[in-house]
Amino acid sequence: MPDLFISYAREDRDTALALAQALQRRGIDVWWDRELTGGGDFAAEIEHNLRVAPVAIVLWSAASVRSDFVRDESGRARDMGKLVPVRISPVELPLGFGTLHTLDLLDWDGDPDDEACLALVNQVRQRLEKAGPRDVHADASARQATLAQLAGEDTLGRRRRRRRLVWGLGAAGAAAAVGLGLVGWQRLNRAEALGHLGQALEDHFASPPRLESAQSQYHSAIELDAGLATAHYFLAHLYAQLMLRGSPPPSGELLEALRADARQHFQQALDTADRLDGAQRVIARNQLALLSQTDTAAAVTRSVEVAEAGTTAGTGGAGPGPAPVRIDDTLPPRPPASVGGTAPGGTGSGAGVPDRVVEPLRPPAPPTAVIALRQRVPAPAAVAQAAHSRSEALFSADRDARLAASTSLTLDPASAAEALPSAVAQARRALRSAPQAETTRQGLTATLALLERASPSSLREVQAPLQSLLGELAASPLASATADASARLADALARSAQRRPVAYLQIARESQRPIAQALAKRLIAAGYVTPGIELIGEARAPAKPSLRAQGASDPDLARWCQRALEEAVGAPAELAVLRRAQPATDTFEIWFDKALCAPGGRSLPACGA
């Protein structure tokens, strides 16, 4: 009676042979055949071996997913609870198999000591242990003959080399014995570590994912074998996933700790003696680059309530409700221009004015309680195409591609905002075409997590398709699994209709104030809250005009603000994203450059005295 049955398409015969040999080298009795032609007694033999083997492997490929024979064998094995699915090429799994944890042997070259192959061997052994003891005496001699044939001269050669090594050591024989013992111990550690890695992957990609258990298993694997590159690689992705989990998601010190852990494990995955495959190395380097980026400056956080539509930005407006903007009462008032002298830290033509002076602005209330900002600048074609590609990858059949897209969008909030419309469209298509596929579940999980972090303006931009998606989810097989996230999103979508974006204005000198006031009026007319104009002094002012978008703030609005700034100051403006910021609404910082209205600098007719 065999330990294991392999189901495969005849086009994948070479891979099946290499896998059978790798399993048999480790004492696992494999039943398989090189030609699956069906018919008569042969079909009966297949059915018998499939029924008696405790474990069955299916090799999913472009050929096998189309094979009725393979699908039938795999369906029977699944129903008997013995199926271990393995992808040997990046394909979408057939309907009914997407919810099963699937191992990957992508681009496997037949090396029996390959990490992915060893993980599969450990998975099979765990299944055999759970199946319990069997009567195998009838197969013992045949198995030993097979093992001897597979080992052949290679085993004899290893014995001879080992003898030569010990004899050559001479007086160091005892030390050699200790060394060989250490190697054996390391091999035992590696085998146990691979067992933990296999369990971690099963938990990580379960439906629903068991991230806490996966995290523990990854750490156990690394404790046993710190050089296990794939454990570091997947653990780094897990930490990135945790950056979006929870309601509300992590912030402050916890978020920074998760970011640091992800960076550490991507680096260790690249540094360890084990080698990731080519695609994983590229992904790890890209994610490490994103994690290593730093913000150009700390985010502006002047005192301002989350602005609601229908309210005023001061005490002089006509709108109902409390004023949404509160200027810090401890800030000194702006002195008259005739005051002489230089305040401590003051520079430039703003002499006599402290470096931090905020002038409250009192705009009228918007005409409607629902904000519909039309001042948007779409993404350039290359940016839009990159965002579309990432959103498509969230639903890819390739696990590494899904992870890379999800992690990249988690670490780059501006890119996530660009990708939202396409991601929602992809989610709806996947839900209609393959509602029970594992790729659909994982892609939807990532999309919902990104939507929960989206800014009010970004949510408003996808309002109609998002409402349709939530309705379709409620009627789908994923309804219960996504109910909490759907409820939170519906609430966030309702609140987003009232949220107004905020624009902070920073000027280098008093002579820039008339230009800033004109820009502020334009922003207010467009629906923004402008919590005063802050005089920061020349020392803090940038060399070039700058628009800084905080966190996940809508990039279309950021580009419009950038254009408005350029038109106001008559010079190109830099656009930066402060990735670490977590504002409650779309928030933008407008920084006037130190050369504007400066003696010998750039002068405009609107410059003040």
Secondary structure, DSSP 4 states (H G I P E B T S, - for coil): --SEEEE--GGGHHHHHHHHHHHHHTT--EE--S-----HHHHHHHHHHHHH-SEEEEEE-TTGGG-HHHHHHHHHHHHTT-EEEEESS--PPPTT-TTS--EE-TT--S-TT-HHHHHHHHHHHHHHHHH-----HHHHHHHHHHHHHHHHHHHHHHHHHHHHHHHHHGGGHHHHHHHHHHHHHHHHHHHHHHHHHHHHHHHHTSSS--HHHHHHHHHHHHHH-TT-HHHHHHHHHHHHHHTT-SSSPP-HHHHHHHHHHHHHHHHHHHHSSS---HHHHHHHHHHHHHHH---SSPPP--S-PPPBTT--SSSS--SSSS-S----TTSPPPPPTT--S--TT--GGGTTS-S-EEE---PPPPSSSS-------PPPHHHHHHHHHHHHHTT-S-HHHHHHHHHHHHH-HHHHHHHHHHHHHHHHHHHHH-TT-HHHHHHHHHHHHHHHH--HHHHHHTHHHHHHHHHHHHTSTTHHHHHHHHHHHHHHHHHHTTB--EEEEEESSGGGHHHHHHHHHHHHHTT-B---EEE--TTTS-SS-EEEEETT--HHHHHHHHHHHHHHHTS--EEEEETT---SS-EEEEE--TTBT-TTSB--TT---
